[in-house]
Amino acid sequence: MDPADEATALPATPPSAGAAEPLPLPPKEPTPALACTPQPENSSAAAADETQEDADVCPFCLDPPVAPCRTSCAHLFCTACLVRAFRSKPAWNRGQCPLCRKPASVYTARDVATGAPLALPDVDTIFGSVYLQGGQSGVASYHFDGPEDCYISYSTAPAAWRLDDGSPPPQRKAFEDAAYEPATRTFTGTVRWSTATFGGDARWEYTMIFSDDFRVISGGALQAYGRGGSAPTRRHRFPHKLRYWRQRDAPQGLAGCAFMQGSRMGLASYHFPAVDAAYISYEAAPPEWRLDNGTPPPQQKPFLDPAFDPATRTFTGSIDWSTATFGGDARWEYTMVFSEGFSAIAGGSVKCYREGSAEGEGPSSEDEFGVDLMYELYVEEEAQMHHLLNGLSDEDEDN
C-alpha cells in the first residue's frame, strides 16, 4: 500500500465496513423466538416480477392499491406492501423496485394522494455532518462544517502515515474549490499536496454522491494526479474502495434504539421507540415460523409491563402467547442488560414458561444474552453500506 492509499485508507477497509457475511446460524436449534435463520427470497416480490405492470393493482398483493404510493421509477404499490418488502432484507428502509430493479426507498417513494415522500430523512444537507471510514473519526474522515469549511481530518491518523518529505499529514486538510449541488446531492472538491506530495500524488480530485437520506456516500470517485500530471494516475470509487458513512452519536438512552441478531432486522428483533411501546418485530420472519395454531407470528408483538432502569441499563418485560402458544410456550419473561453506550445486549436472559405452568414453577428453559442470544444495536448507516456492497458485482469491486 503506498502512502497516499494509506492516507485515505483507500484499499484498507475495516471488517465492519466490508461486504456482509452470510447470516450465522445460532449454536443450538433455532426457534422463532430466540434464533435467527436466513430469510428466503420474498415470494410475493418474485411474483411481482412475473406480473405485468398494471396501474389498477399492486404487484405484491394483486389487489387495488391501498394508500397507494409511487416509486421514483413511477411504479404503483400499496404503501404497506412496499414497506414490508423493504423490511424483508437489510437495510430497513430501502431496496429495489420489484418490477424494474431500480433503487427505491421510503425517502423517494411518494404518497399518491399528497405527493409527500413516505418518510423524511433526519437531515437534508451534508453540512453539519462528518463521514467516517469504518467508523473512525480523524482517520481521513470527511468534515462538512459549512459551505466554506470542508476538510479531511487526520487528527488520529496512524504514525506511519507520512508525506513524502517525512512529515505527518496536517490535522486538517481543506478541500479547495468546494461545491455542493443539492439537487443531485453531489459534492466536488480538490485536495492539493503541491508543497509536499503524498505517495507521489500532488492533487486529489473528489466527486461524492450522497444517499437520499445522507447516511452514506453512495457514489462518486477520487482521482489522483502526479505533480504536473493532466491525466489521473489512479481512481478509487465510492463505495467500491472508499466506504464512508455518516457519524452517528452513541445513544444516550434506550428510547429510539433497536437490537438485532445475525445482522437482520425483523427476525425477532427488539424495538424501543419508547420504553412503554417496546415490541418484538417479526416483520421479516420466514414462512416456517408459525404459532402452534398454524398462524404466522404478528408483525409486531408488544412487551407487557415494560420497565427500564437507567442506572443499571436494565429492561424488563414479558411476552404473552397464552392465546396461541409459540413452540409450546405461553409466556416469555425478559431481562435485558445493555452495554455502556447501548451497542449490544450484554446480559440478562429470557425465561420460557409452558402453557399450564403452576404458579411458582420454574421456567421450562432459559437463554442468556451474550451467551445464547447475541444482539447488537441496529445502525442504519452500517446496514445501508452493507446493502450497497452486496449490490456490487465482482467486476464493479475491482474497478
C-alpha positions as CSV (number, residue, x, y, z in Angstrom):
1,M,0.0,0.0,0.0
2,D,1.5,3.4,-0.9
3,P,1.3,6.3,1.5
4,A,-1.4,8.0,-0.4
5,D,-3.6,4.9,-0.2
6,E,-2.8,4.8,3.5
7,A,-3.6,8.5,3.9
8,T,-7.1,8.0,2.6
9,A,-7.3,4.3,3.6
10,L,-8.3,3.6,0.1
11,P,-8.0,-0.2,-0.1
12,A,-7.9,-0.8,3.7
13,T,-11.5,-1.4,4.8
14,P,-12.3,-2.4,8.4
15,P,-14.2,-5.7,8.6
16,S,-17.4,-3.9,9.7
17,A,-17.4,-1.9,6.5
18,G,-16.9,-4.8,4.1
19,A,-19.4,-7.0,2.3
20,A,-22.0,-8.5,4.6
21,E,-21.2,-12.1,5.7
22,P,-23.8,-14.8,5.4
23,L,-26.1,-14.8,8.3
24,P,-24.7,-17.1,11.1
25,L,-26.8,-19.9,12.5
26,P,-27.1,-19.9,16.3
27,P,-25.2,-22.6,18.2
28,K,-28.3,-24.5,19.0
29,E,-31.5,-25.5,17.3
30,P,-33.2,-22.3,16.0
31,T,-36.5,-21.2,17.3
32,P,-38.6,-18.3,16.1
33,A,-38.4,-16.6,19.5
34,L,-34.7,-16.8,20.1
35,A,-32.7,-17.5,17.0
36,C,-32.1,-16.2,13.5
37,T,-32.3,-18.0,10.2
38,P,-31.7,-16.6,6.7
39,Q,-34.7,-15.1,5.1
40,P,-35.6,-16.8,1.8
41,E,-36.3,-14.6,-1.3
42,N,-39.5,-12.8,-0.8
43,S,-42.1,-14.9,-2.7
44,S,-44.5,-12.0,-3.2
45,A,-41.7,-9.9,-4.7
46,A,-40.9,-12.7,-7.1
47,A,-44.5,-12.9,-8.1
48,A,-44.4,-9.2,-8.7
49,D,-41.6,-9.7,-11.2
50,E,-43.8,-12.0,-13.2
51,T,-46.9,-9.7,-13.0
52,Q,-47.4,-7.4,-15.9
53,E,-47.4,-3.8,-14.9
54,D,-51.0,-2.7,-14.2
55,A,-51.8,0.6,-12.5
56,D,-55.0,-0.9,-11.2
57,V,-53.4,-3.5,-9.0
58,C,-50.5,-3.6,-6.5
59,P,-47.9,-6.0,-8.0
60,F,-47.3,-7.6,-4.5
61,C,-50.9,-8.4,-3.3
62,L,-52.5,-8.2,-6.8
63,D,-55.4,-6.1,-5.3
64,P,-56.2,-2.5,-5.9
65,P,-53.6,-0.4,-4.1
66,V,-54.4,0.6,-0.5
67,A,-53.0,4.0,0.5
68,P,-51.1,3.9,-2.8
69,C,-47.6,5.2,-3.3
70,R,-45.4,5.6,-6.3
71,T,-41.7,4.9,-6.5
72,S,-39.3,7.3,-8.3
73,C,-39.4,4.8,-11.3
74,A,-43.2,5.5,-11.5
75,H,-44.4,2.1,-10.3
76,L,-47.5,1.9,-8.1
77,F,-47.8,-0.1,-4.9
78,C,-49.8,-0.3,-1.6
79,T,-47.7,1.6,0.8
80,A,-47.8,-1.2,3.4
81,C,-46.7,-3.8,0.7
82,L,-43.8,-1.7,-0.4
83,V,-42.6,-1.0,3.1
84,R,-43.0,-4.7,4.0
85,A,-40.8,-5.6,1.0
86,F,-38.1,-3.2,2.1
87,R,-38.1,-4.8,5.6
88,S,-37.6,-8.3,4.2
89,K,-33.9,-7.5,3.8
90,P,-31.4,-5.0,5.2
91,A,-31.3,-2.1,5.0
92,W,-34.6,-1.5,6.7
93,N,-35.9,1.5,4.7
94,R,-34.8,0.7,1.1
95,G,-34.5,-1.9,-1.6
96,Q,-35.2,-2.4,-5.3
97,C,-38.4,-1.9,-7.2
98,P,-39.6,-5.5,-7.8
99,L,-40.7,-4.6,-11.3
100,C,-37.7,-2.8,-12.8
101,R,-35.0,-3.4,-10.1
102,K,-34.2,0.2,-9.8
103,P,-33.2,1.6,-6.3
104,A,-36.2,2.6,-4.2
105,S,-36.6,3.8,-0.7
106,V,-39.2,5.4,1.7
107,Y,-37.5,8.7,1.0
108,T,-38.0,8.7,-2.7
109,A,-41.4,6.9,-2.9
110,R,-44.3,9.3,-2.6
111,D,-47.9,9.1,-1.4
112,V,-50.2,9.4,-4.4
113,A,-52.8,11.4,-2.6
114,T,-50.5,14.1,-1.1
115,G,-47.3,13.8,-3.2
116,A,-45.3,13.7,0.0
117,P,-42.5,11.2,0.5
118,L,-43.3,8.3,2.7
119,A,-40.6,9.4,5.1
120,L,-38.2,12.4,5.6
121,P,-34.5,11.9,6.4
122,D,-33.3,13.4,9.7
123,V,-31.0,15.8,7.8
124,D,-31.4,17.4,4.3
125,T,-27.9,18.5,3.6
126,I,-24.3,17.4,4.1
127,F,-23.4,20.5,6.1
128,G,-23.1,19.9,9.8
129,S,-22.1,16.2,9.2
130,V,-19.0,14.1,9.4
131,Y,-18.4,11.0,7.3
132,L,-16.2,8.2,8.7
133,Q,-14.4,5.3,7.1
134,G,-15.1,2.2,9.2
135,G,-16.5,4.3,12.0
136,Q,-13.2,6.1,12.8
137,S,-13.0,9.8,13.2
138,G,-9.8,11.6,12.3
139,V,-8.5,8.8,10.1
140,A,-9.1,10.6,6.8
141,S,-12.6,11.4,7.8
142,Y,-14.6,14.0,5.8
143,H,-15.9,17.0,7.7
144,F,-18.5,19.4,6.2
145,D,-18.8,22.0,8.8
146,G,-20.2,24.6,6.3
147,P,-20.1,25.5,2.6
148,E,-16.8,27.3,3.2
149,D,-15.4,24.9,5.7
150,C,-14.9,21.4,4.3
151,Y,-11.8,19.4,5.1
152,I,-10.2,16.0,5.6
153,S,-9.2,15.2,9.2
154,Y,-6.0,13.4,10.1
155,S,-6.2,14.2,13.8
156,T,-5.9,10.5,14.8
157,A,-4.1,9.2,11.8
158,P,-1.5,6.3,12.4
159,A,2.1,7.4,13.0
160,A,3.1,5.6,9.8
161,W,1.1,8.0,7.6
162,R,3.7,10.4,6.3
163,L,4.0,12.9,3.5
164,D,6.9,12.3,1.0
165,D,9.1,14.8,2.9
166,G,8.7,12.6,6.1
167,S,6.3,15.0,7.9
168,P,2.9,13.8,9.2
169,P,-0.2,15.0,7.3
170,P,-1.8,18.1,8.8
171,Q,-4.6,17.8,11.3
172,R,-7.0,19.4,8.8
173,K,-6.5,19.4,5.1
174,A,-9.0,21.7,3.4
175,F,-11.0,21.0,0.3
176,E,-10.3,23.7,-2.3
177,D,-12.9,24.8,-4.9
178,A,-15.5,23.0,-2.8
179,A,-19.0,23.0,-4.3
180,Y,-22.3,21.2,-3.4
181,E,-25.3,20.6,-5.6
182,P,-28.4,19.9,-3.5
183,A,-30.5,18.6,-6.4
184,T,-28.1,15.7,-7.1
185,R,-26.6,15.6,-3.5
186,T,-23.2,15.9,-5.1
187,F,-20.1,17.4,-3.6
188,T,-16.9,18.2,-5.6
189,G,-13.6,19.4,-4.2
190,T,-9.8,19.3,-4.7
191,V,-7.1,18.5,-2.2
192,R,-3.7,19.7,-3.2
193,W,-0.4,18.3,-2.0
194,S,1.8,20.5,-4.1
195,T,4.1,21.6,-1.2
196,A,4.8,18.1,-0.1
197,T,3.4,15.2,-2.2
198,F,1.7,12.3,-0.7
199,G,2.7,8.9,-2.1
200,G,3.7,10.8,-5.3
201,D,0.3,12.5,-5.5
202,A,0.2,16.2,-5.9
203,R,-3.6,16.5,-6.3
204,W,-6.7,14.6,-5.4
205,E,-10.0,15.5,-7.1
206,Y,-13.2,14.3,-5.4
207,T,-16.7,13.7,-6.5
208,M,-19.0,12.4,-3.7
209,I,-22.6,11.5,-4.2
210,F,-24.7,11.1,-1.1
211,S,-27.6,8.7,-0.5
212,D,-31.1,10.1,-0.4
213,D,-31.0,10.1,3.4
214,F,-27.4,11.4,3.6
215,R,-26.4,8.4,5.7
216,V,-23.6,7.1,3.3
217,I,-21.5,8.3,0.4
218,S,-23.1,6.1,-2.3
219,G,-21.3,7.1,-5.4
220,G,-18.5,9.2,-7.0
221,A,-14.8,8.8,-7.0
222,L,-11.4,10.1,-6.0
223,Q,-8.9,10.7,-8.9
224,A,-5.2,11.1,-8.0
225,Y,-2.7,13.1,-10.1
226,G,1.0,13.3,-10.0
227,R,2.9,16.6,-10.0
228,G,2.2,18.4,-13.3
229,G,0.0,15.5,-14.5
230,S,-3.0,16.1,-16.6
231,A,-4.3,12.6,-16.5
232,P,-5.1,10.7,-13.3
233,T,-2.7,8.1,-12.2
234,R,-5.4,6.1,-10.4
235,R,-9.0,6.2,-9.5
236,H,-10.9,4.9,-6.4
237,R,-14.7,4.8,-6.4
238,F,-17.3,5.2,-3.6
239,P,-18.3,2.7,-2.2
240,H,-16.2,0.2,-4.1
241,K,-12.9,1.2,-2.4
242,L,-13.9,4.2,-0.3
243,R,-16.5,3.2,2.2
244,Y,-17.8,6.1,4.3
245,W,-20.9,6.6,6.4
246,R,-22.2,9.5,8.5
247,Q,-21.0,9.8,12.1
248,R,-23.8,8.9,14.5
249,D,-23.7,9.8,18.2
250,A,-24.0,7.0,20.6
251,P,-27.4,6.6,22.1
252,Q,-27.9,8.4,25.4
253,G,-30.7,6.0,26.4
254,L,-32.9,3.1,25.3
255,A,-35.6,5.1,23.6
256,G,-35.2,5.1,19.8
257,C,-33.0,2.0,19.7
258,A,-33.5,-1.3,18.0
259,F,-31.4,-4.5,18.5
260,M,-30.9,-7.3,16.0
261,Q,-29.3,-10.8,15.8
262,G,-27.4,-12.1,12.8
263,S,-27.4,-8.5,11.3
264,R,-31.0,-8.8,10.4
265,M,-34.0,-6.7,11.5
266,G,-37.5,-8.2,11.7
267,L,-36.3,-11.6,12.8
268,A,-37.2,-11.4,16.4
269,S,-35.5,-8.0,16.7
270,Y,-36.2,-5.8,19.7
271,H,-37.5,-2.3,19.2
272,F,-37.8,0.5,21.7
273,P,-39.5,3.6,20.0
274,A,-40.3,4.4,23.7
275,V,-39.9,2.1,26.7
276,D,-43.7,1.8,27.1
277,A,-44.0,1.0,23.3
278,A,-41.4,-1.8,23.2
279,Y,-42.1,-4.7,20.9
280,I,-40.5,-7.7,19.1
281,S,-40.6,-7.5,15.3
282,Y,-41.4,-10.5,13.1
283,E,-41.7,-8.3,10.0
284,A,-39.1,-10.3,8.1
285,A,-39.8,-13.7,9.7
286,P,-39.5,-16.7,7.3
287,P,-42.7,-18.6,6.4
288,E,-41.9,-21.6,8.5
289,W,-42.1,-19.6,11.7
290,R,-45.6,-20.4,13.0
291,L,-47.5,-20.3,16.2
292,D,-48.8,-23.6,17.4
293,N,-52.2,-22.9,15.8
294,G,-50.6,-22.6,12.4
295,T,-50.8,-18.8,12.0
296,P,-47.7,-16.7,11.5
297,P,-46.5,-14.6,14.4
298,P,-47.8,-11.0,14.4
299,Q,-45.7,-8.4,12.6
300,Q,-45.1,-6.7,16.0
301,K,-45.6,-8.3,19.4
302,P,-45.7,-5.8,22.3
303,F,-44.0,-6.3,25.6
304,L,-46.3,-6.3,28.6
305,D,-45.3,-4.4,31.8
306,P,-42.2,-2.9,30.2
307,A,-39.8,-1.1,32.6
308,F,-36.3,0.3,32.3
309,D,-33.8,1.2,35.0
310,P,-31.4,3.8,33.6
311,A,-28.9,3.4,36.5
312,T,-28.3,-0.2,35.6
313,R,-29.4,0.0,31.9
314,T,-31.8,-2.9,32.6
315,F,-35.1,-3.5,30.8
316,T,-37.7,-6.0,31.9
317,G,-40.9,-7.1,30.2
318,S,-42.9,-10.1,29.2
319,I,-44.4,-11.6,26.1
320,D,-47.8,-13.3,26.4
321,W,-48.5,-16.2,24.0
322,S,-51.4,-17.6,26.0
323,T,-54.0,-17.1,23.2
324,A,-51.8,-19.1,20.7
325,T,-48.7,-20.7,22.2
326,F,-45.3,-20.5,20.4
327,G,-43.4,-23.7,20.4
328,G,-45.4,-24.8,23.5
329,D,-44.5,-21.6,25.3
330,A,-47.3,-19.4,26.8
331,R,-45.0,-16.7,28.3
332,W,-41.5,-15.3,27.9
333,E,-40.1,-13.2,30.7
334,Y,-37.2,-10.9,29.7
335,T,-34.4,-9.2,31.5
336,M,-32.0,-7.3,29.2
337,V,-28.9,-5.6,30.4
338,F,-27.4,-3.2,27.9
339,S,-23.8,-2.4,27.4
340,E,-22.4,1.1,28.2
341,G,-23.2,3.1,25.1
342,F,-26.1,0.7,24.2
343,S,-24.1,-1.0,21.5
344,A,-25.3,-4.5,22.5
345,I,-27.4,-6.5,24.9
346,A,-24.6,-7.7,27.2
347,G,-26.5,-9.6,29.9
348,G,-29.8,-10.8,31.2
349,S,-31.9,-13.7,30.0
350,V,-35.2,-14.9,28.5
351,K,-37.2,-17.4,30.7
352,C,-39.8,-19.5,28.8
353,Y,-42.8,-20.9,30.6
354,R,-45.1,-23.6,29.2
355,E,-48.8,-23.5,29.0
356,G,-50.4,-24.6,32.2
357,S,-47.3,-23.9,34.3
358,A,-48.2,-23.7,38.0
359,E,-47.6,-20.5,40.0
360,G,-44.1,-20.7,41.4
361,E,-43.0,-23.3,38.9
362,G,-39.7,-22.6,37.3
363,P,-39.1,-21.9,33.5
364,S,-39.0,-24.7,31.1
365,S,-35.9,-23.2,29.5
366,E,-33.7,-20.1,29.9
367,D,-31.4,-18.4,27.4
368,E,-28.8,-15.9,28.3
369,F,-27.9,-12.7,26.4
370,G,-24.3,-12.6,25.4
371,V,-24.1,-16.4,25.6
372,D,-27.0,-18.0,23.8
373,L,-28.5,-14.8,22.3
374,M,-26.3,-12.3,20.6
375,Y,-28.0,-9.0,19.9
376,E,-26.3,-5.8,18.7
377,L,-27.6,-2.2,18.1
378,Y,-29.0,-1.7,14.7
379,V,-27.1,1.1,12.9
380,E,-28.8,2.2,9.7
381,E,-25.6,3.7,8.3
382,E,-23.7,0.4,8.5
383,A,-26.7,-1.6,7.3
384,Q,-27.0,0.7,4.3
385,M,-23.3,0.3,3.4
386,H,-23.8,-3.5,3.5
387,H,-26.7,-3.1,1.2
388,L,-24.7,-1.1,-1.2
389,L,-21.7,-3.5,-1.2
390,N,-23.9,-6.6,-1.6
391,G,-25.3,-5.0,-4.8
392,L,-21.8,-4.7,-6.4
393,S,-20.6,-7.2,-8.8
394,D,-17.1,-8.7,-8.7
395,E,-16.2,-6.6,-11.7
396,D,-17.5,-3.4,-10.0
397,E,-15.4,-4.1,-6.9
398,D,-12.3,-4.5,-9.0
399,N,-12.7,-1.1,-10.6
